[in-house]
Amino acid sequence: MCADSSISLSADAQGRNALHHCLYDDKDFVLHPTPELVRVLLKAGVNANHQDRDGLDSLAWYASNLFSNAEVEIMELLITHGANLNYKDQSGRNVAHLVMQCGVEFDLDVLLMLLKYGVDALEVDYDGRGIVHHAAISGNITVELLSCLSESLHLNIASLDAFGKSAFDCAKDTGREIAKKPWGSNIFRGNRWRDTEKAFLQYAREYCI
């Protein structure tokens, strides 16, 4: 397929190209990103490494705007077509930190794929929070995830951030804050922080932490 200059070079007032718009995943949208559509746009010449005015290329944009879980195939397409694996936002969060914050239960295969391509699993943001903290804040901790991070990647599950908080502490704090909100009882997967606390406790029992 020949590159279509009308779509490959176009961008909106915020500097976002067709891939940015394709990859916006919102719970209120009827359509969600698909590998097929991403592949069509890439073949048409849309640049996966093009940055919007906030400095987000297609991969960073996708990871920053997830409601449903990221798709491994979509992320791999973006990476193999030149998306920036070294992205950091203004808080120092990398792509692995961002994908941990999706609104549904986290897919471990997404993290493993990012690590395969060289994203640093040990990196922390400017508040000293790593992927365990970000998964806990989003209520996406499972025993399987903790086991992988600890046993396979040798991460310290009990590490403290710059405020002296563990990931377990962050999950408890976030759960309490959400419960206080007027909309707290209606949030999607409202029990996820309670489930995250249970996962930490179960992991501690099983692995004698």
C-alpha positions in Angstrom: 0.0 0.0 0.0 1.3 3.4 -0.9 1.6 6.0 1.8 -1.4 8.4 1.8 0.0 11.9 2.4 -3.3 13.3 3.3 -3.6 11.1 6.3 0.0 10.4 7.1 0.9 14.1 7.6 -2.3 15.4 9.0 -2.6 16.5 12.7 -5.2 18.4 14.7 -4.7 21.6 16.7 -3.1 19.7 19.6 -0.6 18.1 17.2 -2.3 14.6 17.4 -2.2 12.5 14.3 -4.5 9.7 13.1 -2.8 7.2 15.3 -3.4 9.3 18.4 -7.1 9.5 17.6 -7.3 5.8 16.8 -5.7 4.9 20.1 -7.9 7.0 22.4 -9.6 4.4 24.6 -12.6 5.7 26.6 -15.3 3.8 28.4 -17.9 6.0 26.8 -16.7 5.3 23.3 -18.5 2.7 21.2 -15.3 1.9 19.3 -12.0 0.8 20.8 -8.6 0.6 19.2 -7.9 -2.6 17.2 -4.7 -4.0 15.8 -6.3 -4.1 12.4 -7.0 -0.3 12.3 -3.5 0.5 13.7 -2.0 -1.7 11.0 -3.9 0.1 8.3 -2.8 3.5 9.6 0.9 2.4 9.8 0.8 1.1 6.3 -0.7 4.4 5.1 2.4 6.1 6.5 1.1 7.5 9.8 4.2 8.1 12.0 4.2 6.1 15.3 6.9 8.4 16.7 5.0 11.7 15.9 4.6 13.7 19.2 1.7 15.9 20.0 2.1 19.2 21.7 2.4 17.5 25.1 5.3 15.4 23.9 3.3 12.1 23.6 3.9 9.9 20.7 1.4 7.1 19.8 2.7 4.6 22.4 2.8 7.1 25.3 -0.6 8.4 24.3 -2.1 4.9 24.2 -0.6 4.0 27.6 -1.8 7.3 29.1 -5.4 6.9 28.0 -6.4 3.4 28.7 -9.7 2.4 30.1 -9.7 -1.2 28.9 -6.4 -3.1 29.1 -3.7 -2.5 26.6 -3.5 -5.0 23.8 -0.1 -6.6 23.3 -0.4 -6.7 19.5 -1.2 -2.9 19.3 1.7 -2.0 21.5 4.1 -4.3 19.7 3.0 -2.7 16.3 3.7 0.8 17.6 7.1 -0.3 19.1 8.3 -2.0 15.9 7.3 1.0 13.9 9.4 3.4 15.9 7.5 4.5 18.9 9.6 5.8 21.8 10.3 3.3 24.5 12.2 5.8 26.6 9.3 8.1 27.2 8.8 9.8 30.6 6.0 12.1 31.6 6.3 15.2 33.8 6.1 12.9 36.9 8.9 10.7 35.7 6.6 7.8 34.8 7.7 5.5 32.0 5.4 3.4 29.7 5.4 0.5 32.1 4.2 2.7 34.9 1.4 4.1 32.7 0.0 0.8 31.5 -0.3 -0.3 35.1 -3.0 2.3 35.5 -5.7 0.9 33.2 -9.3 0.7 34.5 -9.7 -3.0 34.1 -7.6 -5.9 35.6 -4.1 -5.6 34.3 -2.8 -8.1 31.8 0.6 -9.4 32.8 1.5 -10.2 29.1 1.5 -6.4 28.4 4.2 -5.8 31.0 6.3 -8.8 29.8 6.1 -7.6 26.2 7.4 -4.1 27.3 10.2 -5.6 29.3 11.2 -7.8 26.3 11.7 -4.6 24.3 13.8 -3.0 27.0 11.5 -0.9 29.2 13.2 -0.7 32.6 11.1 -2.6 35.2 13.3 -1.2 38.1 12.8 2.4 37.2 11.0 4.7 39.6 9.2 8.0 39.0 10.2 11.3 40.7 8.2 10.2 43.8 10.2 7.0 44.1 7.3 4.9 42.9 7.8 1.9 40.6 5.5 -0.4 38.8 4.3 -2.1 42.0 3.2 1.2 43.4 1.4 2.3 40.3 -0.4 -1.0 40.0 -1.5 -0.7 43.6 -2.7 2.9 43.2 -4.9 1.7 40.3 -6.1 -1.3 42.2 -4.6 -3.7 39.7 -2.5 -6.0 42.0 -3.0 -9.7 41.8 -1.1 -12.6 43.5 0.1 -13.6 40.0 1.5 -10.2 39.3 3.2 -10.0 42.7 4.8 -13.4 42.2 6.1 -12.4 38.7 7.5 -9.1 39.9 9.1 -10.6 42.9 10.3 -14.0 41.7 11.0 -13.4 38.0 12.0 -9.7 38.0 13.4 -9.6 41.5 11.5 -6.4 42.5 11.2 -5.5 46.1 7.4 -5.7 46.7 7.8 -3.8 50.1 9.9 -0.9 48.7 9.0 2.5 50.0 8.4 5.6 47.9 9.7 9.1 48.7 6.9 9.6 51.2 7.8 6.4 53.1 4.7 4.5 51.6 4.8 1.0 50.4 2.6 -0.1 47.5 0.3 -1.8 50.0 -0.1 1.6 51.9 -0.8 3.3 48.6 -3.6 0.9 47.8 -5.2 1.4 51.2 -4.9 5.2 50.9 -6.4 5.3 47.4 -9.2 3.0 48.4 -10.1 5.2 51.3 -10.0 8.4 49.2 -12.2 6.9 46.4 -14.7 5.8 49.0 -15.1 9.4 50.2 -16.0 10.7 46.8 -19.6 11.3 45.9 -19.2 9.0 42.9 -17.1 6.5 44.8 -19.8 3.8 45.1 -20.4 4.0 41.3 -16.8 3.7 40.1 -16.0 0.8 37.8 -14.6 -2.2 39.6 -15.1 -0.4 42.9 -13.8 -3.3 45.0 -10.4 -3.3 43.2 -8.5 -1.7 46.0 -9.9 -4.0 48.6 -9.0 -6.9 46.2 -5.5 -5.4 45.9 -5.1 -5.4 49.7 -6.2 -9.0 49.8 -3.7 -10.0 47.1 -0.9 -8.4 49.1 -1.9 -10.2 52.3 -2.4 -13.5 50.5 1.0 -13.2 48.8 2.6 -12.4 52.2 1.1 -15.5 53.7 2.0 -17.8 50.9 5.5 -16.6 50.5 6.2 -15.9 54.2 7.1 -12.2 53.7 
